[in-house]
Amino acid sequence: IRDAHSPALLVTAGLNDPRVPYWEPAKWVARLREKNKSKKPMLLRTDMSSGHFAASDRYRLMAERSIEFAFVVDQLECRELLN
């Protein structure tokens, strides 16, 4: 990781992920934030109850996707789509 103007990021992690421990995305985002020269957000969202493949319940999955879509809409500055 080097000094750069990074894009906006929404990094997701699962506390119970057997493949990628929760601290790996946290460390990665922390290093990116240190080296980032842009003002764009670098967000980390850790789901405290799911693992590697996100939620298995369809309503929780829809809630997770809505957070991702809201982030994209915000970054594209298309907030009128949310009204």
Secondary structure, 3 states (H helix, E strand, C coil): CCCECCCCEEEEEECCCCCCCCHHHHHHHHHHHHHECCCCCEEEEEECCCECCECCCHHHHHHHHHHHHHHHHHHCCCHHHHC
